[in-house]
Amino acid sequence: MKFLTSLKQTKLIRPPKDIDPIFERPPNLRYVYSLTAFVSLGGFLFGWNQGVMGMIIADERWISLMSHPDDWTVGFVVSIYNISCAIGAMTIGYIADILGRERSLAFASTLTILGALIQAGSYTVSQMTLGRFVIGLGIGTYAAGVPLYLAEISPPSLRGRIMGIELMILCFAEMVVFFVDLAFFFLPSDDWWRIPLALQVFPAALLAVGCVKSSWVPPSPRWLVAEERYDCALEVLTCLHGSEAAEIEMREIQESVSEEQADENLAEASWADMFRGPMLRVTLLGCGIQFLQQITGTNAIFYYTPQLFKKGGITDPTIANIATSGIGVGLFLSSWIPILYYDRLGRKTWFQVGLVGMFVALLGIATLQRHAESHPGDPKNYAIIAFPFLFFTSFNMSWSSGSWAYAAEIFPNSLRAKGNALCTASLWISNFIVAQVTPPISTAISWGLYLILAAINVLAFFFVRYCLVETRGKTLEEMAHLFGIEEKHPGEDDEVSPERRGLLQSEPADDVAAE
């Protein structure tokens, strides 16, 4: 405990030397976006690890080196990563509250570097499994920590877009790693796969150094308030959102923290408080949306795309790998949709639209795999390539960023780190289930797997429509009132007035207003 406390940021945060503190400062959205892009290196590493194993586990050279593991063993090598990601995500609720949001990302980078090196040096399934487990601890911490940090530094009206930027960078990594895998796949070496696994050491090291050594990556203002470092919190808010909005936000954060400290249930917030009173509903919604994000089928397709194409009648591994790389391009291009449009519609609308497209894509995959069984060699089998594109376009514009934004924003300040950690852990648990059972179920019932996933999408649609609470445009401090977690004082308005909200929000059209 003392060791962790000694690692947190304790330096005084002052205005830049060329800035006179008495002058009003405008919002600095360029800084917000730049900071988002840098911290999203954690998302880049998340995306890299989502895509790096797909071609590796399908390559006969790797399979031979690993002594021809069966479907369950391959599934375990892939899925053990998800279990350790869940463990890593749970640690963020503790580490982020002690070290601060940005220092927890440096901690994650250390684990990521270690895990990458173990994998790159592996010669047995056991060694590869150990490396996957260690790197999963780091990626799980990123997965919960990056959205938590971004939610706490972003203006309310741009929170969906900020999360969309992380998604875009994540998808960019997925696209790049597909082509990196493909490039090294053609090397006349049985060890080609070690290079893509080792390359992730460099962005992890850059993120670690930036979060620890650079004052350009500030602590979260809400964490600073919880630490009673009010002047530092105000300076960070001013640098990000401008003087006027900073003063209003500072008052709201302090009021929210004061209310939580006055509430015996929230003052000493514990994990058990996640399941008491109105918090139980918030926890179930956050965990439910993250669990469904995976169980609806994204990684059943993503992890095993080359095998999906093979069962769909594309027997040439080179064509299957090129098509898989093309999906990476589709992922990257579709990730721009939420950046441009996500905050213009409600969270629930996007979730439902995405589920419709995902449902159609899953039916298409099942239909064409069934067709390929009875018509091998039919040129029509190549049509199956279109349906993973449809699935991931629908998924990216809705669930991929939406579930992370929703889980990061709905909890009160005192429970946000723990709540986001628990929600992220639920995602990784469902991810483990999908990664572990997909190979044997696909072997057993072939295209029937995708009919099961389509049925799950229907259930998810009804969950979103009838259970979810809309959060678009709400400040983080309004979330507690929205879910009935705390009583309002007499005469307190239900919402921030339009005049006050105008100071807290910036229209999406004014992206880079001032610096």
Secondary structure as GFF3:
##gff-version 3
##sequence-region A 1 515
A	DSSP	alpha_helix	2	5	.	.	.	ID=ss1
A	DSSP	alpha_helix	29	39	.	.	.	ID=ss2
A	DSSP	alpha_helix	41	51	.	.	.	ID=ss3
A	DSSP	alpha_helix	53	58	.	.	.	ID=ss4
A	DSSP	alpha_helix	60	65	.	.	.	ID=ss5
A	DSSP	alpha_helix	71	99	.	.	.	ID=ss6
A	DSSP	alpha_helix	101	120	.	.	.	ID=ss7
A	DSSP	alpha_helix	125	153	.	.	.	ID=ss8
A	DSSP	three_ten_helix	156	158	.	.	.	ID=ss9
A	DSSP	alpha_helix	159	185	.	.	.	ID=ss10
A	DSSP	alpha_helix	194	199	.	.	.	ID=ss11
A	DSSP	alpha_helix	201	213	.	.	.	ID=ss12
A	DSSP	alpha_helix	221	226	.	.	.	ID=ss13
A	DSSP	alpha_helix	230	241	.	.	.	ID=ss14
A	DSSP	alpha_helix	243	262	.	.	.	ID=ss15
A	DSSP	alpha_helix	264	267	.	.	.	ID=ss16
A	DSSP	three_ten_helix	271	275	.	.	.	ID=ss17
A	DSSP	alpha_helix	278	295	.	.	.	ID=ss18
A	DSSP	alpha_helix	298	302	.	.	.	ID=ss19
A	DSSP	alpha_helix	305	311	.	.	.	ID=ss20
A	DSSP	alpha_helix	317	334	.	.	.	ID=ss21
A	DSSP	alpha_helix	336	341	.	.	.	ID=ss22
A	DSSP	three_ten_helix	342	344	.	.	.	ID=ss23
A	DSSP	alpha_helix	347	374	.	.	.	ID=ss24
A	DSSP	three_ten_helix	379	385	.	.	.	ID=ss25
A	DSSP	alpha_helix	386	395	.	.	.	ID=ss26
A	DSSP	pi_helix	396	400	.	.	.	ID=ss27
A	DSSP	alpha_helix	401	409	.	.	.	ID=ss28
A	DSSP	three_ten_helix	413	415	.	.	.	ID=ss29
A	DSSP	alpha_helix	416	445	.	.	.	ID=ss30
A	DSSP	alpha_helix	448	467	.	.	.	ID=ss31
A	DSSP	three_ten_helix	476	478	.	.	.	ID=ss32
A	DSSP	alpha_helix	479	482	.	.	.	ID=ss33
A	DSSP	alpha_helix	498	504	.	.	.	ID=ss34
###
